[in-house]
Structure formats: structure tokens, C-alpha cells
């Protein structure tokens, strides 16, 4: 591992909760993915022709995996859950860091599944619950306040669990995987789509990565090998990883302008919590474009 390993905890649960309570209304109201409830990034992967499609790209990859699970004979474990299951419900999906519930709703509208979303933010949980109700999915989908490193005991066994741009916030990545090992059934899947650290000897990388981490409250920016080691220790086998970095939108005029503002703010030591996500985002853009950070979607299967 290189000198940019970032295992040290810098942001506790309360500060991460405050970050999302503070910024979520702006993410939904002004973010480019707000129209579909997407807080994560647009990915212009193969076949994507619209902005909505770009914001749904990662959701669609998870949907592909859900489809494959449902096609497996005897794959459903929905009947093991505490709630009386609907006759057409065949699987349980858990969103670890569910935002405002958009991904869960998207999956539940396509498949006969029950969904549970967990978020640290009470504001996100409320907005997610409102979205679920508006979609007519309250009988199958719920969004709740909780910590994915210490999941509520009533979160039932999952056929598929996923974390989209939420894993990097984890103060304790080993606890994240331990909880996934507890709730994901043998043969079930865990999907993580997030930023990962690349090995580099570039001296400029450290400052930009630190700016990103401070701005976005990042604790667990891991090298892919570290991610797989933690997964293996928790009983997961690595199945696949797709590098999506080249499909992100990098170098937009908006991002260059924010990057310039970030440079000025850093030099003048101004900014504060209200600008943290903008300045962190600008630093992330630089890290992605320079190859210091990558954006990957990894799939793990729970061993028996």
C-alpha cells in the first residue's frame, strides 16, 4: 500500500449525518439528478443517450443483478422476513446509504421485491418516505434512519444489498462488511459503487485528495485490493469490478469555475460548511481527471 492510504477516521457519525442533513435539500432541489431523486453521479456508460439514463446507469446495473438473482431457482428468501410477505414478493433488497430512496423505488417498480433503505440522515429518511408514498410503494419499501455499520436488528435477510457512493463515508469499513455478512444471505450479492484510491507518487495528489476528503466527509478511500481483502474477511467472494471513471463527466465549465473558487477559498482560508461539498467536488474532479482516484462498481457474492 502506498503512502496515501486513508484508513484513519476523521469524521464521526454525527458529522456525516450533519453533512447530509445540511446539504440534501440543495442536492434534490438544484442537483442535476434531483429530477429523478438521484444524489449520486451521472455515468455515461454504454448505451446511455439521455441525462436521466446517465443518472440511472448504476441503478440499471443493479437491476441486471437483481434480474439474474430472481431467475435462479430457489433464490428467493422473502418468506424468511419478519413481515407477512405479499404473495408476489420474491426477494428483499437493502440500500446501505439510501439517500431519498430513489434507487429503491426504481427497483421496486421493476421487480417483485421488498426494499429497505438505511440512511444516517433523518431529513433523507423523511424525504425518502414521502417519495415511497408518492410512488404507491409503502407496502413494500421503507426508508429508515440508521447506521449501516450497526444496522437495526429488524433489517431482514437480504438477497441483494448495495451502497452507491456511501461506502467512502464509513468510519469503520470492517464494520460495514461485518454487517453485510450478517444480513446478506449465502449466495446473495453485495454491490459497492464508489471512489477508490489509485497508487501514485505525484506530490500534488495528497493535497487534492485531502481537500476532497474534507469537503465530502470521506473516511474510507481505499485501494481496490484493500476493499477486496475486507470483503473476503467478511465472507464475500469478489465476482467483478468495472471501472466507470471514463464514463463520468469531467472538466465541465461549472466544475472548473468551482475549482477556481476553491483555490481562492483555500488561499484565503474562507469557505465553511456551506461550501464544503462544492470545494470537495472540485477537488474530486481534479483527482479523477489526474488518475489519483477512480470510480468503480464492484460485485461480491456471499459465500455459504
C-alpha positions, 0 to 999 in steps of 0.5 A, spaced: 500 500 500 502 506 498 503 512 502 496 515 501 492 510 504 486 513 508 484 508 513 484 513 519 477 516 521 476 523 521 469 524 521 464 521 526 457 519 525 454 525 527 458 529 522 456 525 516 449 525 518 450 533 519 453 533 512 447 530 509 442 533 513 445 540 511 446 539 504 440 534 501 435 539 500 440 543 495 442 536 492 434 534 490 432 541 489 438 544 484 442 537 483 442 535 476 439 528 478 434 531 483 429 530 477 429 523 478 431 523 486 438 521 484 444 524 489 449 520 486 453 521 479 451 521 472 455 515 468 455 515 461 456 508 460 454 504 454 448 505 451 446 511 455 443 517 450 439 521 455 441 525 462 436 521 466 439 514 463 446 517 465 443 518 472 440 511 472 446 507 469 448 504 476 441 503 478 440 499 471 446 495 473 443 493 479 437 491 476 441 486 471 443 483 478 437 483 481 434 480 474 439 474 474 438 473 482 430 472 481 431 467 475 435 462 479 431 457 482 430 457 489 433 464 490 428 467 493 428 468 501 422 473 502 418 468 506 424 468 511 422 476 513 419 478 519 413 481 515 407 477 512 410 477 505 405 479 499 404 473 495 408 476 489 414 478 493 420 474 491 426 477 494 428 483 499 433 488 497 437 493 502 440 500 500 446 501 505 446 509 504 439 510 501 439 517 500 431 519 498 430 512 496 430 513 489 434 507 487 429 503 491 423 505 488 426 504 481 427 497 483 421 496 486 417 498 480 421 493 476 421 487 480 417 483 485 421 485 491 421 488 498 426 494 499 429 497 505 433 503 505 438 505 511 440 512 511 444 516 517 440 522 515 433 523 518 431 529 513 433 523 507 429 518 511 423 523 511 424 525 504 425 518 502 418 516 505 414 521 502 417 519 495 415 511 497 408 514 498 408 518 492 410 512 488 404 507 491 410 503 494 409 503 502 407 496 502 413 494 500 419 499 501 421 503 507 426 508 508 429 508 515 434 512 519 440 508 521 447 506 521 449 501 516 455 499 520 450 497 526 444 496 522 437 495 526 436 488 528 429 488 524 433 489 517 431 482 514 435 477 510 437 480 504 438 477 497 441 483 494 444 489 498 448 495 495 451 502 497 452 507 491 457 512 493 456 511 501 461 506 502 467 512 502 463 515 508 464 509 513 468 510 519 469 503 520 469 499 513 470 492 517 464 494 520 460 495 514 462 488 511 461 485 518 454 487 517 453 485 510 455 478 512 450 478 517 444 480 513 446 478 506 444 471 505 449 465 502 449 466 495 446 473 495 450 479 492 453 485 495 454 491 490 459 497 492 459 503 487 464 508 489 471 512 489 477 508 490 484 510 491 489 509 485 497 508 487 501 514 485 507 518 487 505 525 484 506 530 490 500 534 488 495 528 489 495 528 497 493 535 497 487 534 492 485 528 495 485 531 502 481 537 500 476 532 497 476 528 503 474 534 507 469 537 503 465 530 502 466 527 509 470 521 506 473 516 511 474 510 507 478 511 500 481 505 499 485 501 494 481 496 490 485 490 493 484 493 500 476 493 499 477 486 496 481 483 502 475 486 507 470 483 503 473 476 503 474 477 511 467 478 511 465 472 507 464 475 500 467 472 494 469 478 489 465 476 482 467 483 478 469 490 478 468 495 472 471 501 472 466 507 470 471 513 471 471 514 463 464 514 463 463 520 468 463 527 466 469 531 467 472 538 466 465 541 465 465 549 465 461 549 472 466 544 475 472 548 473 469 555 475 468 551 482 475 549 482 477 556 481 473 558 487 476 553 491 483 555 490 481 562 492 477 559 498 483 555 500 488 561 499 484 565 503 482 560 508 474 562 507 469 557 505 465 553 511 460 548 511 456 551 506 461 550 501 464 544 503 461 539 498 462 544 492 470 545 494 470 537 495 467 536 488 472 540 485 477 537 488 474 530 486 474 532 479 481 534 479 483 527 482 479 523 477 481 527 471 489 526 474 488 518 475 489 519 483 482 516 484 477 512 480 470 510 480 468 503 480 462 498 481 464 492 484 460 485 485 461 480 491 457 474 492 456 471 499 459 465 500 455 459 504 
